């Protein structure tokens, strides 16, 4: 990738179509990146155990979150070190972790505790009999994990924290009834490409275009994230910004944060919509819309309204692009230096990671 957007071309169409390339992204991109796993409200009480599968159908990594009786949080592999059975299959409250296949028992920290019929086993137990710890971090009330310790979490979240850290995100409430999954018949990166520019808004999203001032729509780039700032066009709902905010005095209707690799944090005056982009196959993607409510009386107003309609409009164009790039006459395109800075950043990061340079 050319670092100069004015002379750069996009990544090759082959990236969105080739199954072997798609497979390499598992280890080179996704296993090294931070992934959103949930929030602390699921782990309030000591003894809480929550099993998760990270990027199900793609990475398929079994993970276990626990809160032990010293009130400490733990994240570990949810695979028994004896024969590979899943240790915890359902969430709940437990005194310890016991594999139901052969009875191996662990503490809530993942430390080996006991195992029947192993009295004659020599040099046992060792550190390898503990459940491997997985790197995790908490920001506000949100939990993130990283399988390979590839990227500094602080570099990932610093811009987000600095810009909207004043919001009481820890008080936002996950609302399952307003959350849903979408199946998009396109490559995961094409979906991200579309999110990362507001260029298409006047052409694709008529309702959103009425709520936003397209002339004031801007993109700001950070090391491993970027922000698209949505300014209200008229009397739509906007944020009540603190005086020490760098945006104080602006009529901001939405903060659209993309965070490497596949996480989107969309802040509206009513709360937060987290979009997680989960690859399934080279041309199939699951998009999870997770709704965290703050001010329910403002829900479905302004730029944060009609999200289902906006999503379906995005799905339609992204799926058509997936078909279009299969043409024998298309390989690469050029960037708009004023409107596609986010897409250029995304393609640059993909290129670097595929070459193992970050």
Secondary structure, 3 states (H helix, E strand, C coil): CCCCCCCCECCCHHHHCCHHHHHHHHHHHHCCCEEEEEEHHHHCCCCEEEEEEECCCCCCEEEEEEECCCCCEEEEECECCCCCCECCCCCEECCCEECCCCCCEECCCCCEEECCCCCCCCCCCCHHHCCCECEEEEECCEEEEECCCCCCHHHHHHHHHHHHCCCCHHHCEECHHHCEEEEECCCHHHHHHHHCCCCCHHHHCHHHHHHECHHHCEEEECCCEEEEEEEECCCCCCCCCCCCCCCCCCCEEEEEEEECCCEEEEEECCEEEEEEEEEEECCEEEEEEEEEECCHHHCCCHHHCCHHHHHHHHHHHHHHHHHHCCCCCCCCCECCCCCCHHHHHHHHHHHHHHCCCC
